[in-house]
Amino acid sequence: MAEELLKIIDLEVSVDGVKILKGLSLRIKSGEVHAIMGRNGSGKSTLAFVLMGHPAYEITKGSVTFRGKPLEELNVFERARAGMFLSFQYPQAIPGVQVGKFLRKSVQAVRGSAAGSAREFRTELNQAMESLGVDRSFLSRYVNDGFSGGEKKRLEILQMLLLHPQLVILDETDSGLDIDALRTVAEGINEAAKTAGCLVITHYQRLLDYVKPDFVHIMLDGKLVKSGGAELALEVERQGYEWIEAEVA
Amino acid sequence: MGKDEARDAVGDYRYGFHDPENAVIKFDKGISEQVVRDISALKNEPEWMTEIRVKAYHHYVERPMPDWGNMGLLNSIDFDAVTYFLKSSSGTAKDWDDVPEDIKNTFDRLGIPDAEQKWLGGVTAQYESEAVYHSIREDLEKQGVLFYDMDSGLREHEDIVREYFCSVIPYSDNKFSALNTAVWSGGSFIYVPKGVHVELPVQAYFRINSENMGQFERTLIIADEGSSIQYVEGCTAPTFSTDSLHSAVVELIAMKGATIRYTTIQNWSTNVYNLVTKRGVAYENATIEWIDGNIGSKLTMKYPSVILRGEGAHAEVISVAYSGEGQHQDAGSKVIHLAANTTSNVLSKSISKNGGRSSYRGLVKVSPKAHNCKINVVCDALLLDENSRSDTYPTMEVANSSCRVEHEASVSKVSGDQLFYLMSRGHSEAEAMGMIINGFFEPFTRELPMEYAVELNRLLEIEMEGAIG
């Protein structure tokens, strides 16, 4: 039976004293792909950041557990080591730190003793880079420094593949990608979704043409107001969010 | 390596140990004309050297303290408490086994003989005032490369030393160059013959082991036409409750088409005043590169300089400074363009933490005759907290309108979003901070021999471990 990875119950979250999430509940099992759709400002990225433990986001009510462990007991890096991964909407540049070394260090940090030898790492890295169509010259560049939007997202997905996470949170991974990049990135996500639980945050249906969600949730004003299958995303694509707003009101 | 393990293995300052002081000759504290004459007599020097020493001494006495920089710290130096000469070994050994046991222990702990075997063309190890060990690879010797400690250099090649000593930095240049000229002891003397390329770096290692010690080494490197050499120096000292003084003078001469790269990793303990004058002169199409890292010391004042005297000469100064609690790194560079088509590239990076202070003090000067020069100066400062301080004092005196001058300066902080990003990849806050600052210093680190680069990165990571609980 698939393991329950993430359990969010009645979560409320504030930033600088402003309440953004207003009672959100969600459960994700391993192997499931959940998509959260909603307009800009509905609280989607807040959910991604709070799950990963960004210090600016304060949980004021409710609970979140990852594999049965309350997340508040885990620091950001401990969440990563426990198997959570966030693909950032805006990945940070770290000048002077080479991608190759960064990937190796991160794999060692996250996977610990299971990280394998330097040679095993290289083999895995080469395969992952090939599957994402990433050039070898990538490895000697500095992390996200001077990267195009598409390059940044490919590096996020490359990290996701190498870190072997159990829960993947993808925050607007499709934004800024052309159609070819979108396809390769989606293939990467599908690869990870074979074993991991996935939470795909997006405000377009576009990515969902390639990554087929098991569940689609609509977020409005800090809450998940409607859930359904993949067809719900298509419905939103056709009709927008207004009919859902009307339904809720 | 885990955090505690790292600290146990290395300590906050891993070179802070000291071995028992076993002086063969130790002068009384303080300086006088007699002390200067005694040092010269002890070394059996030619009279002209004694005379320069004495003149320099008088200049030192008369010359006021600089009225700029960190005057508070400068004026707190007790020059009467300093031991100006201390000899710990009866001679300079050519064979490591002949080095006195206690001194050998010190350098073994610093990893010197190991490094020599692995990747160096020659080594000189200075303990207090004099070199205790010196060696050069046979093939270099056969090619006519002269590599001595400075005292031996003067004995063996007096004519060359006499021609170039004080030729780039006159003793009257500043108060500390005068002091050094008066009481200098040790340092390196190198002459590379025409067309000879010394592929492996030669290294000097300077160690102060006694309390209140003053170390005044003097280095002179001459690269004859079309030759090249890389020189690397490292320095450490024990952590004492009272201060020590290190005041070196380094003169470089790069003849037509020659290249000298001079790399320093200054890692004195934080009770050492480090007041150093370094300058090179580059003739036609010659290159002088200063790769200068300042990690330790209480106060460093050091501005490696290049005088571009011949057409087409090039200067490269890449420096980093790290200032932690109680430290002030007042560092920078000077480039003087005297000839046409000369180029210079200055990159300075500093990190200040826990109330530390970093200052960049730079001068670029272009003479009216120096047409078509290209000058590029970049200064980046990184502040790790609110209590730390960074200042930039750039001076540009350009008397020629055909030059292209570029100058950029930036001050930044480590952003919470960068830390969050790295931590989300499984790195603790200290590890994330270590990655960011190692990345910041990377343009410097990549210029170092690999062993030094690894050591420097580890050093900075440990600094970060100490910073974040």
Interface residues (C-beta under 8 A of the other chain):
Chain A: M52 G53 H54 P55 A56 N75 V76 F77 R79 A80 R81 F85 L86 F88 P91 Q92 A93 I94 P95 G96 V97 F102 K105 S106 A109 V110 Y142 Q159 L163
Chain B: S415 G416 D417 Q418 F420 Y421 L422 M423 S424 R425 G426 H427 S428 E429 E431 A432 M435 I436 N438 G439 F440 F441 E442 P443
